[in-house]
Amino acid sequence: MYCLRNLQYARIPNDIIKLYTELYPFVGRNQTMLKTVSKDLDTLIAETVRLDTYYFAMLFNLELPESRFRGILSKGVQAKNKTERFVRNVKQAFTKIHQETETFMLNSTEIFDMLRFLYREVEPASHLQFAKTEKKRDKTTDLLSSSNPTKREALDQLCKTFLNAQEKSDFETAFIAVNFYIDFINLRPFVNHNKPLGLMLLYILLIDSSFKSLHLASFFELLYKQSNKLEKLTKDASHNWGEGLADVMSLHRFLVQRLLESYQGLHELLRNYTFDQQTNKSDYIENTINKLDEVFTKEEIRAQHPTISDSTINRTLKRLRDEKKIRPLGKGRSAKWMKLYQSPKKPSIYEQIKLKV
């Protein structure tokens, strides 16, 4: 509540306002973009779920062999230990989020249910409980200790404060969501796992705030690529939280930048998708290979063409191998491939400016 109750004092910097002016034209095209891929929407969302699950696990340094990750995320193999069961639960949670985002009710009961869902068969029930309110030794009082004697009541008050701020529409919902996230992880309403749960809640609030690119672009991949910066900004935003002096603006800027990046990535995906529908798929895969590094993987191809089947990709790789254009480096699903020809030279900046347009 410390962040959310001080919203009225916030002043949004001009550079963040500029980011929003770049972001919201994309948001205005949400329905058009989703309609473009409506035929393969479920396939694309399933790919987003796999990527988000993988990078969510990586953010929290879960150690799992790549082969087991692939088995759980792509083949639905049976989980054998606590780490694998957690990855399975996260994947199921993301699937449910994309299917039923609008049915999620922000209150302590739903959040508690999500915690138990994420860690079922992973943690004992005693580790999945509301934390006890810490008694202060001094005589000072705050919002938590004076009007919310339990952490559950404090969490309910935090949810109500968020919903009231959202209803007033004085600030962008993304900004309100970032304040909620910092309040949540510092409130620490549960005995364990407040940070993973807080990130999951932030994700839900952003999707529910009309940032529909997150259905088709991996938000957690974007966060993982700058995980050190995310960790630092989160700590900075939590500084002096207990005194009501937390400053979330830098974290807010970072997350809006990632949202803009997600829409830019979605724009590229839609461009590739449109070409996939209009051209010979094998030829288009070959064109993608031409643009990759000299050594590449099948995963890099699949990232560019998530709706093209594995069999089509495999047929193309086999054809290029038979034509002596590429050769495998190793065996199995994780094998890399090497080009046996020189990739087309990219024009220099001086050559580009001479092109006729």
N, C-alpha and C positions, 0 to 999 in steps of 0.2 A: 504493500500500500504506500510505502514511502515515495516511490516514483510516481505512481498513478495519482496520488492525492496532490502532487505538486505540478500536474500538467499545466495548470493555468499560468504558471510562471515561465513556461518553456517558450523560447524564441527560436524558430527554425531558420538556420543560416541560408543565405541566398544560393549557395552551391547545391544544397539538398533540394531546394525548390526547383532548381534547374534540372536536377536528376528526375524529379517527378514529372516535369514537362516533357522529358524524353520518354518516360516510362508509360504515361497514361494514354498516348496514342496507340500503343500496343494493347493495353488493357481494353480500349474501346473496340478492338478487333477480336476479342476473345471468341465470340460465337462464330465469326467467319473462319478463324483459324481451326477451331475444333470441327467445324462442318467440313473443312477441306479434307480432313483425315477420318471422317466419320466411319468409313468402311473398315478401317483398320485401327479404330480408336482403342479397342480393348487390347490389341497386340502391342500398341505403342505404350499404353499405360502399364502393361505387364513388364515391358522393358524398363520403364521408369522405376517401377517397384523394385526390380532386381538391382538396378544401379543404386537407388537410395538405400536399400538394405545393406548392400556391400559397403558403401561409404559411411553410413551411420555406424556400422560395426567398426570400421577403420578409425573413425573419430575417437572411439573409446578404446583403441589399441587391443581389440580382440584378436588373439592369435589363433588362426585357423588356416590349414593348408589350402591353397588355391583350388585344388581338386575337390575338396569338401565344400568350399564355398559354391563352386559351380554346380555340384550335385544337389545341394539344398536349394539353391536359387533357381536353377533351370530344370532339374529333373524331379524335385520333390523327394529326394532320398530320405530315409529315416534318420533322424538326429540321434547321435550316439552318446553325447555328453552334454553338460550344462551350456557350454559355449554354443554348440550346434543348436540346442533347443532354443536359446535366446535368439539366434539368427533366424530360426524358423518362426518364432513368435513375432519378431520385428517385421518380417516379410508379410505375415498374415495381418499385422496391424496396419501396415501401409496399404495393403490391398483393401482393407475395410475402410480406411480413410478416403481413398479415391472413390469408392463406391457409395459411401454414406456420409460424406463430409457435412452435409446440411442437417443431418439428424443428430449431430453431436451437440450436447447441451453442456455449456461451461459451468460446472458446479463441482463441489467436492466429491459427490458420489460417482459421477462419470470419470473424474480424474483418478479416483481410487480404483475404479474398475479397470482403467487402462493400465495402471501400475501392475495390478495383479495379472492382467492379460499378458503383458510384456515379460513378466518374470515367472509365469506358471511353469512348474516342473524345473525351475532354475533355482529359486530361493525358497526357503521355508516360510510359512505364513507369518512367523514372528518377525521376519525381516521386512515384511510388507505391511507395515502399520503406520498410522499417524504418529509423528514424534510428540513427545511431551513438551509443553511450554517451559522454557528455561526461566527459573526464578531469578530476578535481579537482586543483587546485594544492596544497591543504593535505593534511594527513595524516589528516583525519577520514574515517570510513567510515559508510556507511548501508546500508540493506537492498538498495538497487539496486546499489551498487558492490561490496559485499562478497560477495553470494550470487547476483547476477544480472549477469554480465559483459556481456550484450547486452540491447537493448531488447525483443527478441522474448521472451527468457527472463523479463524483468521483467514483460511483459504476461501471459505464461502464469501467473506467480506471482500476479499481481493477480486473474486469473480464478479461480484455485484458492481464493484467499482469500475472494472473493465467494461462491463455491459452498459453501465450508465454513461461512461465517457464515449463509448461507441455510438450510443443513441443520440448524444448531443451533437455529434459530427463537427466539433470545433477543431479537431485534429485528424490527420490522416490515420486510418485504422492501423496501417503498418507501424506508425510511430507509437500508437497506444499499445500494440502487441509487443513491441520491444520493451516498453516500460513494464508490461505485465511479466514478461520473461525474466527481467532482472529482479523484480519483486518476488517472483516465485522461487527462483534458485537461492535467493538470500533468506527468504522466509523458511526454507527447508521444512516443508510441512510433513515430510515422511522420514522414517528412520534412515532409509537408504535410497539411492538412485534418483535424487532430485534433478540432477543435471540432464541425464538422458530423457527423463520424462518432461522436463522443461522445454528441451529442444523439440520434442515431439509435439507438445502443445503449441509452441510458436509456429511450427509447420502447419498445423491445422488452422490456426487463426489466420495465417497468411493466405492459405487456399480459400478459406471462407471469406476473405476480404477481396475477392475477385481477381486474385493473381493466378489465373487458370493456366499459365505457362507451366506451373509446377506439376500439372498432370502429365506433361510430356517432356519436361526437362528436369534432370536430376539436381535438385536443390542441394542435397548433401554432398554430391560430387564437387559442386562449386565451393561449398564450405570447407571440404577436406583439402582442396588445393591451396587454401589459405588458412589452414587450421591453426598455425602459430599466431597469426594475426587475430583470428577469431578469439583465441584463448586470452590474448593480451587485452583486447578491447572489452571482453566480458569482465575481466578483472578490474580494468580501469573504470568501467561503468558501475561496478559494485563498490568502489572505494567510497567510504563515508556514507554508505547506504543507511546504516543505523542512525545516523544523525540527520537523515533526510536531505543530504547534500549530494546524492548520486547524480552523475552526468552521463546520460545514455546517448548523447548526440553522435559521438564518433561511431559507436556500434550501430546506431540507426543509419548513418551514412553508408557504412559497410554493407548492411543488409539490403538497402535500396539499390546499391551498386550490383549486388548479386542477383536481385530480382530483374534488373535491367539486362544483366548478362544472360539470365535464363530466357528472356524473351528474344534476345538476339540469337541465341542458340536455337530456339524454336523456329525462328524465321529461316535459318539455314536448313533445319530439318524439313520444313515444309517445302522449301525450294527443291531439295533432293527428292522428297516424296513425289512432287509433281513430275519431275523428270523420270522417276522410276515408273510412273504410270504411263508415260508417253514414249518411252524408248525401250529398246531391247535390254532386258535386265542384265544379261551377261556382259554386253558391251559397256553398259554403264558402270558395272563393277570393275571392268578392266580400266576404264577411264579413272576411277577412284584410285586403283592401285598405282597408276602412273603418277598420281600426285602424292603418294605416300613416300616415306623414306626408303632407302635402298633395302633395308631389312624391315619387315612388317609382320603383323599377326592378323589372323582371321578376325579377332575381336575388334581391331581397328576398322575393318571393312564393315562388320556388323553395326558398329556405332554410327556409321554414315548411312546405313541402309537397314534399319531395324525391321522393316516389313518384308524384306526379301528373305526367302527361306534358306536354311542351311544347305539344303540340297543344291540350290542354284549357285550359292557361293562355292560349294565344293566342286561342282561341275566346271565352273569358271577357272578355279585354281588348277584343276586337272588338265583342262584344255591348254592353259598357258604353260603348264609344266611340259606337256607333250609337244608344244610349239617351241620348247627350249627358251622361253622368256623368263621363267622363274624356276627355282628349285627349293625343296624343303630343307630346313635346317633342324633335323630331329624328327621325332614321330609323336603322334598323339594330338589331343585337342589343343595343347599349349604350344605346339610346334610353331616356329617362326619360318618365314619365307624370305628368300633373297632374290632380288631382280638380277637378271643376267644381261641387262641392257641398261644404257644410260637414260635416266629420266629426262624428259624435255626440259631444256634450260628455261628458267623463269626470266622474263625480261627485266632488265635493270630499270631503275627509276627514270634514267635518261631515255631508255627505249620506250618505256610506257608513255611518257608525255608526248611522244611523236605519233602514237596511235590515233587513227581517225575514229571519231565517235559520232 
